[in-house]
């Protein structure tokens, strides 16, 4: 039963530190970076609260300096997945019966630890391990994760408050929100430390136990997250962190009768394969598993003839190239009215020529490395193909080099074909493709935007004409789960813009909202009758 009072303080979004020259936060972050680079860590798995080491160690390297070794992680196998599941199920009873206030306190403490003593260590780990600059790390591994934890506690308390509004005389109706029956699998991506922290904790917060597999390229900061959760008082076995291959994890987890749900962020292809596997194995499970996923995007910016070109330019440069375009929400296709294109083109070329590229430790670098060699090679092939295609022109960028780090220069492709490959396929890197449409083809081009992509994650429209804004908003209502007017298509803030998309972009269960947490509980409605009937006969049965 629910205990206590619903007196959770209203959360506010964590303030973003600016790391300006001479600021105390800049000094502290530089110190944390230097300390992290000066030593090699030995990152264990965490199963039932214990540090688990194996005889297979894999090097952790900064994408922008791949000759440097930050440390090693211990790779596991199927046996470790089995151990993690057993530990989770063993911890389940005590954890789900712990009163919600005490579960909440753990995650509120974790938020305070990130905001305070761990802020620079976690940001430095994200900068080094995932090649994010200081600002991108700050808004991710500090601010967004803190917001997820604090806002989710508030949403949790509000969910528990929801009760049937009316009970008949002699009857008491109530609702009980139970954790899922089994364990939850959290499969997290490389690109956001906040997502890696949110996917396991949002499920755990609601009383579930979790097996967590991070991306191999995010393990460096995942190790810090686990240290924070343990210091915050997370009981052993509630969240178990394993470093195993995807197939090994899937073979064990998706064949286990106690599999109760998956919380996923990653590629559409992987998510669809997981969905098919769950469907094929559905007869093996005790309950129908919850399938929650945020996947890919082919996110757009549409520039109308009435647009303020300076607003459009900033939205394009930031939306496409912050964190090297490695955001699910990053702009990768742009449609520009012919009448504003010459001026906009000049501004884009001007600004991109000023962007510095290099390691994250140099705070003057706007652009850093892409995540790994596989990503680098894929992106280089798209650039080479565009150079050879008669329908395309590279108007800025187009260079790449992996001798020191996996550096891809911000590249803008101008295409004559709105269905050119890079207008349709998700690239996940600093490559933007622009199509210029005739002003009179405005509505026709809106239709092209809507049907070009299988994805529907984010999109932005830039215009001053209010009638045009309304027309675009309606025409593109199914093309993006997060829609922006006169802004870039990235940067959703927890509590303000719940995040998620539909179509091929996922289940749209809106991370950073109550909607997401409701997926991790199973309601039970209870009716208690104080003076129940003792005779089956109804009045209408009496003879006149």
N, C-alpha and C positions, 0 to 999 in steps of 0.2 A: 504494500500500500504506500501511497505517497505521504511523505512526512514533511513537516516544516512549513515555513512561510515562503511565499513567492516574492522575495524582496531583493532579487538580483538587480544591482544598479544598472541603469541604462548605459550600454557601451557607447563609446565614441571612437571614431576612427583614429588610429595611431598617427601622430604627427610625423611627417617625413622630414628627416634631417637632410640638410643641403650639402654638407661636406665641402663647403667653400674654403678657399685658401685662408689659413689662420684660424679656422674653427676648431674647437676641441674635439668634435667627432672625427674630423679628418685626421688629426694626430693619433687618436685612439685606433682608428681603422688601419692606418699605415703601420702602426705597431703590431696589430693583430696579423696583418699580412706578412710582415717580416718574420714574426714568430712561427707562423704556419709553414712558411717556405724553408725555415732553418732546420726543420726536423722531419722525420718520416714517421707516420702513424702506422699502427698495426690494428686495422679495423675488424673486429670480430662480428659474427652474427650474435643476435640476442634472442635466446630461446628460454622461456620460463625464467626470465630475469638473469640468466647466466650468460657469460661471454663464451662463445663457442668458436674454437679455432680448428682449422683443418690443415692438411699438408699441401693444399693447393693455394698458393698466394698469387694474386694478380695485382700488377702495379697500377697505381692511380696517378695520372699525369694531367697537368694543366693543358687544355686544348690549344692555348696560345704559346705553349712552351713544352712541346711533347718530349723533349729530352730530359726534362726535370721529373723526378719522382717525388710525389707528395707522401707516398706511403704505399701500403698494400692492403687489400681486403682478402678475407678468407672465403673462398668459394665453397659452397655446399653442394649437396646432391639430394636425391629423393628422400633419403633417410632423414635429412634435416627438416624437410617439409613435413614428413610424418611426425617427427618430434614436436614441431611447432604446432601442428593441429592438436596433438595430444595435450600439450601444455595449455593451449587456449581452452580446450574443452574442460580440462581440470580446473581452470581458474573461473569458469563461467558462472557457477552457482554463487560463489561469494561475491563476484563482481556485480552481477545483475541484481543481487539483493542488497547491495550497498545503497544507502539512501542517496537520492539524486544530488543533494547538496554536497555530499562528500565527493561524488564523482566530479561535480562542477568545480569544487575547490582545487582539485588536481590540475585541471586544464586552465583555470584562472591563474594558478601559480606558474604554470608553464609559460603563459603569456607574459607575466611579469618578469620571469627569468629571461625571456627573449628581449623584452623591452629594456632590461637592465644589464646584468652581468654577462649575458651571453650574446648581446647584440652584435658586437664587433667580431667575435669568434665565428658566429654563424654567417654573418655577411662575408667575412674573409673566406670562409670555406666555400661559399657560393661563388664568389669572384674567382677563386683559384680552380675549383673543381669543374665549374660550369661556364667559365669565361664570361662573367657579367661585370660590367663596370660598376662603380660605387653606387650610382643612383639606381640602376636596375636591380642591384642586390638589395638595396635599402627598401625599395617599394615591394619587393618580393619576400625575401627571407625574414625581414624584420616586420614591416608594417602589415602586409597582407596576412601573414601567418598569425600575428598578434590579433588582428581583426577577426579572422576565422574563429579563433579560440574564444574570444570574448563575446562576439555576437552569437556564436552557436550555443553558448551557455544560456544566453537570454532566450533564444528560440526554444531551447530545451524546456526551460521553465514555462514558457507560454504554451507549448504543446501539452504539458502535464496539467495545465490549468483548464484546458478545453474539456467541458463536461456537457451532457445533454441539458438544454435550458429548462425543460419542464418535466416534472414528474406528476403522475396522477395521484389523487388522494390514496393513501395506503400503499404507495409504491415508491421506491427509491431507485432511480436509474443513474448509473455512473459508467464511466469509461476508464479502462486501465490500459496504458501503453506498455506493452511488453517488448523486450528485446527479441530479436529473431531467434528461432530455435536452431542452434548450430553455431557455426563460425562464419565470419566475413573475410573475404580475400581482398586486400587492398593492393592494386597493381598501379604503381605511380611512375610519372615520366621524369625526364632529365631537366626540363626547361624551367620548372618553377619549384623551388624549395617549399613554398607555401602550399602548393598542391600536394607535394609529397608528405607534408605534415598534416594537411587537412583530411585527406582520404581515410587514413586509419583512425584519426582522432574523432572525426564526426560520428563514425559508426560506434566507436568505443564509448563515447560520451553517453550514448543512448542505452548503454548496458550490454553492448555486444563485445565479443572477444574477436581478435583479429590476427590473421597471418599477413604480414606486409612484405612485399617484394618490390624494392625500388629499381629504377633503371641503373644499370652498372655505372653509367656516367654521372650518376647523382649520389653514389654511395659515400663520397667524401663528406658531403653535408648531411646525408641521412644519418651517419654515425654521430654527428653532433646533435641532431634532433633526438636521437634515442637517449643520449646522455642527459638532455634537458628533461625529457619525459620521466626518466628514472629519478632525477633530482627533485622533480615536482611531486614525487610520491606515487607514481603509477605502479600498481601491484604487479608482481611477477606473473607472466603468462597472459596478461590482458592484450598486449601488443607484442607480437613476436616478429623480429626482423631477420629475414633470410636472404642470402645472396646466392641464388640458384638460377639455372637457365630457365627460360620460359617453358620449354617442353617438359622439363622435370617438374616444375611447379604445377603445370596443367595436368600432367598424367596423374598426379596424386590428388590434387584438390578437386578436380572436376569429376573424379570417380568416387569421392567420399560421400557417404550417406548424410553426413552432418553439414555439408556445404549449404550455406543459407543465403549467400549473396556475394556479389562482386562490386567493388567501388573502383572504377577504372578511369584513367586518363591516358590516352595514347593514340595509336594509329587506328584508322577506320578498319583496315584489313584485319588487324589483330582482333579488334573488338567483334567483328562479324564472325571470325573463326571461333572465338570464345562462345558467342551466342549459339552458333551451330552445335558446338560440342555440348553445351548445357542442354540444348534441345534434344540431342540424341541420347543423353544420359538422364533425361528427366525422370524416368521410372526408378532411378536409383536413390533419389533424394527423399528425405522425410517431408520436406515442404517444397513448394515452388520457390526457387531462389530469386532474390531481388537482383535485377541486372541494371546497374546504374553506370552510365559511361558518357564521358565527353571525349570526342575524338577529333577528327581533322577539321580543316576549314580552307576555303578558297575565298578569302574575305576581300570585299570590294570597297572602293570609294567612287562615288558618282559625282562628277563636277558639272553643275548646271551652268548655262550661259550667264545667269545672274550672280554667280558666285563671286565672293571676294577672293581674288587669286592668292593673296597673302595667307588667308586662312586655309585655303586649299593646299598651298605649298607646304605649310607647317604640318598639316594633318597627314600629307603624303610622306614627307621625310621622316617624321617621327613614327607614324603608323607602320611604315614599311621596313624601317631600318634599325629601330631600337632593338636591342638584343639580337642583332644580325637577322632580324626577321624570323626568329625561332620561337615565336609565340603562336599559339593556335589562332589567336585573334589578329595576327599581323596582316596588314594590307598587302595583297599580292597581285591584284588586278585593279586598274583604274580606267574609268571612262570619262573623257574630257570633251566638253563642247568645243567645236572648232574655233569659235569666235574668241575664246579665252586661252586657247592653247599656246600661241606664241609667247605671251607674257608669262604664263605658268611654266613653260619649258625653260625659259631663261632663269626663273627663280629656282627651279629644281637643280639645274646645272650649277648655278652659283652656289647654292647651299651644300650640295654634295661634294663640290670641289674643296670645301673647307673642313670636311669631316676627317679627323685623324683616326688611323687604324693601328692597333698594336696591343700589347699586353694590358691586362686590367690593372696591374700595379702602377701604371702611369695614368694618373687621373685625367689627363688631357685627351685620352683616347675615347672617342664616341663609339667606335666600332672595334669589336674584339674578334675572337676566333669562333668559327662554327664548332659544333660539339665534338666531332671525331672525323677520322679519315674517310669513313664510309659516306658520311654526309658531304664532305668536301668533294669527293670524287663524283658523286651524283650531281651536285650543283655545277661543277666544272663542265660536265657533259652538256647540260642545258645551255650554258653560256656558249660553248663551242658550236652547238647546233644553231643557235640564234645568229652567230657570226656568219654562218654559211647560208642561211635562208634568205631568199630574195624578197620575202614579204616582211622582213624585220630589219630593224636598225638599232644598234646599241648606241644610245645618245649620251651615256655616261657610264663609267666603270668598265667591267669586262675582264679585269685582270684577277689573277689568283696565284697563291704561292703557299706550299705546305712544307717548305724546307725547315722552318723554325716552329711554326704553328699553322693551324688550319685556317688561313686567312683568305676570305673571298671579298673582293672589293664590292661595295654597294653598286649594283648594276641595274640600269633602267633600259628595258627593251621597248621600243616603239614598234607596234605591229599594225599592219593593214587588215589583218584578219581577226575579228573578235573571238574566233574559236581556235586561235593558234594554241599550240600545246601548253605554253606557259600561262595562258589565260584560263586554262581548264584544270590542270593538274596541280595538286598541292606540292610545293617545292620545299618549304620549311627552311628558308635561307634568305639572304639579302639580295633577292632578285625580284624586281617589280616590272610588270608589263603594262603598257598604256595603249589604249585604243582611243583614237580621236574620232568622234562622230559629228556628222553635220547637225547643226542646230535644229533644223526642221525634222530630224529623225529622233527627236527626244523620246517620244513614247515608244517607238520601235526599239530603241536602244534599251529602255527599261525592261522590255520583254526579253531581250537578249541577256541582260544581267540576271534575270530571274531564272532562266532555263539553261544557262551555261554550265552551272556547277551542280554536282550532286550534294554539295554541302550547304549548310544554312547556319553558320555560326555568328559571324559579325559582319556588319556593313555600315557605311557612312554615306551621307548625302551632304553636299555643300551647295548652298543657294541662299540668296537674299529674297527671292520671290516666294511669298508665302503660299500662293496657289500652287506653284511648282513643288514646294516642300510637301504640301498635302498630297498631291498626286503621286509623288515618289514614295511617300510613306505608305500609302495604300497599295500601290503597285508592287512594292517589295516586301509586303507584310509577311510572306512565308520564306523570304530569302535569308533572314538573319534572326537568330534568337536574341541577340544584343544589337540594337540599332542606334546609330548616333546621328544627330543633326548638327551640322557645322562644328564637327570635331573629328579627331582621328577615331579609328575603329578598335583601338586597344585601350586598356587601362580601367577595366571594370573595378569598382570599389565595393568591397564587402559592405552589405547593409544599404547600399545605394543602387547598385546595378547587379542584381543576382545574375550569375553567369551560366550560360549554356545555350546550345543550339539544337535544332531538329534536323530533319532529313538525314543525310549521311554524317552529320556532326554530333550525333549522340541522342540521348534520351531526354535532354532538356530538363533535367531535375534540379537545375539552378543551385550550384554551389554558392554558399554564402547567403542562404535563405532558409526559412522554416521548411520549405518544400523538400529540400534535400534530406533534412533530418527525419522527416516523416517516412522516408523510405527505409529507415533503419529500425522501425518499430512495427509491431503487429498488434493492433488494438483488440481488446476484448471488451465487449459491452456486457454489463451486469445489471440485471433487474432483480431487485429484492422486494418481495411482497410481504407486508406486515400482517395482513389478515386475509390469508388466501381462502378461496371458496372450498367448501367441504361437500358439495353436492354437484354432480355433473349437470343437473337439469337447469335450463334457462327458462326465464319467465314466459317466453313465447310458446313454450310447450304445454302450458296449462290449458285445459279445455274451458271454453266459455260457459 
